Amino acid sequence: MIIPLILLFFISFLIGRYPVSPNEVIMAIASQLFSINYTLPPAVNTIIFDIRLPRILAAMMVGASLSIAGASFQGLFQNPLVSPDKLGVSAGAGFGAAIAILFSASTFMIQFSAFAWGLMAVGLTYFLGRAFKGTSMLTLVLCGIAVASFFSALLSLIKYVADPYGQLQTIVFWLMGSLAAVNNMDIIIMGIPIIIGTVILLLIRWRINVISMGEEEAQALGVNTRRLQAIIIVCCTIVTASAVSICGIIGWIGLVIPHIARMIVGPDHKVLLPASIILGAFFLLLIDNVARTLTTTEIPLGILTAIIGAPFFLYLLMKSKEVWS
């Protein structure tokens, strides 16, 4: 599974409006890794390291983070229809980005606002879910739906009052998802929480097997379910909010990719989570390559993932019922 991802990583440098030869890509990467003295034309060096490399890394990080968050949530909630945005993180992030765009904030502040409001939305969902006596994971999901609807309404209000000739267009384009504006600083800033959350989920992935059997069974085996649920929700929220703040709202990846990984490696989260990371990175990188080369104008990622993801998910529902059970 890693070999196709490595090949696509290399091929992605060759795709774009400005032609770059395979030899130039190989020598450019080798000169950085092994301190080889090789001089590239300034335009080629800029294209490879300042434009395409950040975009490639961002696509892989976002795809991997959404996929591992989706797989973890599906195990936590014992529901194959759960996606990373089920607790309201995407709706909150969208509202945060819209607020920043409305006040003409910088790109960094838009990303930070999206990240912060995404965390606050999930925090509100978790607080409401725990406020009910005898609460269950289903109650938490229902609270997430309510919170997501609330922030979606606030987002609609922001779009209603935004300038239709500038701010509204920016908000709509951000909500459809794109990696066109990603730079090296974005990779560093948002890559840190994504890596931290992903590593923690990988370290506790065997415990997700236990909690996926049910809360009572997990407690009988000595697992502190309340603490484990909180850790999983926090980690999934951090990686999802970080991904959304980089590229906007991209749907279906966290829902479809874990199903594909489950069909390949089975339901054991010890191998399911790493497989979801690899497949998610491959899928979004492939979609991003199509988005920036299919037409003269770049296609938003959310459109392509929905066009491909929705029919494929229906196919998976028909073919993989016994795989989940």
N, C-alpha and C positions, 0 to 999 in steps of 0.2 A: 504493500500500500504506500510505502514511503517513496519507492522508486518513481511512480508516475508523478508524485508531487514534486520531486526534484527536477524531473524533466520539464514539467510545466513551469516551474520557477525559472529555469533557464530560457525556455521558449518565450516567456512573457517579456523578456528584455528585447526581443527581436520584433515584437508587435507594436505598431504605432505609426503615426504619420511620418516621423523622421526615421529613415532606414538606418539600422545598425547591424553590422555583420556579426556572425557568431564568433569570429576570431577576435574582434574588438571587445566583445563581451567577456570572453574567456581571459584575455590579457588584462582587461581592466580589473576584473575580480581578482586575478592572480597577483596583480601589482599591489593590491590593497592587503591581501592575505599574507603574501610571502615577501613583501618589500622588493618586488622586482622593478627595476628601472625601465619603465615602458611609458613613453609619452603619447598621450591620446590628443586628438584635436579638441580644443576647448568645448565645442558644441557637443561632441560625443560624450565627453566626460560629464557635462551638465545633464544631458539626457539620461545617462545611465544612473548616476549617483544622486542627483537632485530631483529628478522627476519620476523615473520608472521604479527605482529601488524602493523609495518610501511607499509608493502606491502598491507595489507587490507585497511588501511586508505588511502593510495595513490590511490588504485584502485577506492575507493568510491569518493574521491575528484576529480580525473581526469574524471570519468564518469559523475559526477554531473556537473562539470564546462563545459565540452564539450556540454552537453545536454542543459543547461540553455543558453549558448551562441548561440547554434543552434536555439532554440525556439525564442530567442530575435531577432536574425538576420532575421528569417523567417517573424516575425511580422513587423520589420523595413522595409525590402525590399518588403513586400507583395508578397512573392514568396516562395512556399513550397519546392523548390529545392535548397535553399540557405543553406550552411553549414558554420561552424565557420571559416574554412580556405579560404573562398571565397575572402577575401581581401588580401591574400598572407601571412598570419601569419605563416602557417606551412612551406611554402617554404622558407621564411626568416629564421625561426628557424632551419630548416634543414641545410641551408647554414652556419649559425652561428656555429652550432655544428660541422659540417664538418671542418670548418676553425680551430676550437679549437683542434679537433682530429689530424688534419694535423700537428699542431705544438706541439703535445704530451702534451697538457695541462691536468691539473688535472680534476677530475670529477666535482668539483664545477665550474671551469672555463668553462667547456663544457656546463653545465646547464646555467650559466650566459650568455655565448655567444649566446646560442640558444634563451634565453629570450630576450636579447637586440636586436638581429637581427630580431626577430619576431615583436617586437614593431616598429623597423625602417621600416620594409617592409610595415606594415599597415600605418604608418605615411606617407610614400612615396605615397601610394595609395590614401590616403585622400587628400594630397597636390595636386596630379595630378587631382583628381576628382573635386576639387574646383577651379582648374585653368581654366576650361572651362566655358564660359558664358552660362547661362541658363542650368546649370548642373542639372542632376536628379540622383536618386538612381541607375538607370540603368547604367548611365555613371560611377558611382563609382564602380559598379560590374565589368564593362568592364575594368576599370583601374586596378582593383584587379587581373583580369585574366592575364593582360599584365605583371604586377609586379611579379606575381607568376611564370609566364613563364620565366621571366628574371632571377629570383633567382634559378629556377630549372636548367637553363642553367649554371649558375655559380656553382651550386652544381655538375653538371655533369663534369665540368672542374676540380673541386677539386678531384672528384673520379678518373679522368683520370690521374692526376699527383701523386696521393697517392700511397704509398707502397702497392702493391697487396698482400703481405704476412702478413700484420699487420694492417696498417691504413685503407685500403680499407675494410677489413672485419669488422672492428669496426664501420666504417661509415655506411655500409650496415645494420648491425645488429641494430644500433641505429635508423635508418630510419624505420625499420619494427616495432619498438615499443616493450618495455619490462619494467617490474617493478622489475627485478631480483636484481638490484643494489640499490634499494631505501633503505634509512636508516632514523633514527629518525630526523637527522638534515635536510634532504631534506623536510620532512613533515613540519618542523617549518619554514624554509626559504620560500618555495614556497606556503605553506598553507596560509600565511598572505595575499599576493595579491589576491589569489583565494577567500578567505573569504570576503575581502573588496569589490572586484568586484561583487561577488554574492549578498552580502547584498544590495549594491546600486541598482542592477537590480531588486531585490525583492521590494525595496522601491518605485521604479518608474514603477512597472509592470502594474498599471492601465493606465499610460500614453502611454504604448505601444499599448493598445487597441485603443487609440485615433489616434495615428500616423499610425496604420495599416489600418485605413479607408482611408488614402490618405493624402498627404501633404496639399492640399488646404482645406480639411475638418478640419484638425487639426488646421490650422492657423485660420480658421473661429471660432473655439471654444476657441481661445485665447492661444494656445500652441505655445511656441517658438520652432518651428520645428528644426531650425538649431542647437540650443543648445542641444535639446533632442537627435537629431541624433548623435551629437558628444559624448554625455555622454554614449549612448548605445554602440557606436563603441569602445570607450576607454575601457569601462568595459569588453565587450566581448573579446577585444584583450588582455587585461591583464590576464583574467582567462584562455584564450586559450593558450597564450604564456607560462604561468606558468605551465599548464598541459603538454604541449609539451616538455618543458625543463626537466620535471621529467622523462617522459617515452618514449619520441620519438613521431613519428607521428602515430596516431591511427585514422583511418578514419571511416566514416559511423555512428558513435555514434551521433554526432551533427545533422545528417541528418535524421536518422531513429527514434530515441527515441522521439523527439518532435511530430512526427506523431502518434506514439503509445499513447503518453499522450493525444494528441488531440482527439483520438478516445475514450478514457476513460472518460475524464473530459470536453471535448468541447474546443472551441477556445478562451475562456476568459482567458487572460494572468494572471489574478489575481489568478487563480487556475492552469493554464497550466504550469507556471514556477516552482512552488513547485512540481507539479507532475513530471515534466521533471527531476528535481533534484533527486527525489527518484528513478525513473525508470532508469536513467543514472547510478546512483551509484550501483543499483542492477545488471544491465546488465554487466557492466565492471568487477565487482567483480566476477560474475558468469563466465565470459569469462576467467578471470585470473586464477580462480581455475581450469578450464579445461586446460588452457595452461600449467600449471605447474604439472599436474598429468596425462594427457592423454598418454604421451609417456615418455620414459626415458630421453630424452632431451627436454628442454623447447621450446614450440612453440611460436614464436613472436606474440604479440597481434594483430598487424595490419593484419596478415594473417587470423586469426580467425574472426575478426570483418568484414573483407571483404567477407569471405566465407559465413557467416551467414547474414550479413547486406544486401548484394546486392540482393539475391533472395527474402528476406523478404520485401525489399523496393519495388520491382516489385509487390509483392502481395498487399502491401498497396496502390500502385497507382491504382490497379484495384478495391480495395474495399472501398477506402476512398475519392473518388472525391467529393462527396457531403458533407463530413465532413469539408473539408477545406473551401469550398465555403459558 
